[in-house]
Amino acid sequence: MKLIFSIVNNDDAYNVATALTKSGYSATKLASTGGFLMAGNTTFMICCESAAVDNVISVIAQNSRKRKQYVPNAAAISAEDAPASYPVEVSVGGATVFVTDIERFEKL
């Protein structure tokens, strides 16, 4: 058994949850916040057989996408009298996936 943690952008959470359910996988959703942009994310916890891991990751990948976002320049935020700066373009979204071994799993 494996436990998959998948962190996706809130904009993709509904599509990922729907696709996982349609594919027959149960998931627990947790609200989370990213450290870089301090933006909302959704973390999915999915327990599955080892043979299904690649399929679960494929479902997540097909339903989460990267996008561009403009954020304030960090140098301007940290300096009190820094001149106005232009925003910086960063890539956000997609999914970050962790897979761990599970010794025991029970639904009670």
Backbone hydrogen bonds, N-H to C=O, Kabsch-Sander energy under -0.5 kcal/mol:
donor,donor_aa,acceptor,acceptor_aa,energy
2,K,48,C,-2.9
3,L,100,T,-2.8
4,I,2,K,-0.5
4,I,46,I,-3.2
5,F,3,L,-0.5
5,F,98,F,-2.9
6,S,4,I,-0.6
6,S,44,F,-2.5
7,I,96,T,-3.0
8,V,6,S,-0.6
8,V,42,T,-2.9
9,N,94,G,-0.8
10,N,40,G,-1.2
12,D,9,N,-1.9
13,A,9,N,-0.8
13,A,10,N,-0.6
14,Y,10,N,-0.5
16,V,12,D,-2.4
17,A,13,A,-2.7
18,T,14,Y,-2.6
19,A,15,N,-2.3
20,L,16,V,-2.6
21,T,17,A,-2.1
22,K,18,T,-2.5
23,S,19,A,-1.6
24,G,21,T,-1.5
25,Y,20,L,-2.8
28,T,45,M,-2.3
30,L,43,T,-2.5
32,S,41,N,-2.2
34,G,39,A,-2.5
38,M,34,G,-0.6
41,N,32,S,-3.3
42,T,8,V,-2.8
43,T,30,L,-3.2
44,F,6,S,-3.1
44,F,42,T,-0.5
45,M,28,T,-2.4
46,I,4,I,-2.5
46,I,44,F,-0.5
48,C,2,K,-2.2
52,A,49,E,-1.6
53,V,50,S,-1.1
56,V,52,A,-2.4
57,I,53,V,-2.5
58,S,54,D,-1.9
59,V,55,N,-2.2
60,I,56,V,-2.2
61,A,57,I,-2.7
62,Q,58,S,-2.3
63,N,59,V,-0.8
63,N,60,I,-0.9
64,S,61,A,-0.8
67,R,92,V,-3.1
69,Q,90,V,-2.5
71,V,88,V,-2.6
76,A,73,N,-0.7
77,I,73,N,-1.3
78,S,74,A,-1.8
79,A,75,A,-1.2
80,E,78,S,-0.5
82,A,79,A,-1.0
88,V,71,V,-3.2
90,V,69,Q,-3.1
92,V,67,R,-3.4
92,V,90,V,-0.5
94,G,65,R,-1.8
96,T,7,I,-2.1
98,F,5,F,-3.0
100,T,3,L,-2.7
102,I,1,M,-2.0
108,L,106,E,-0.6
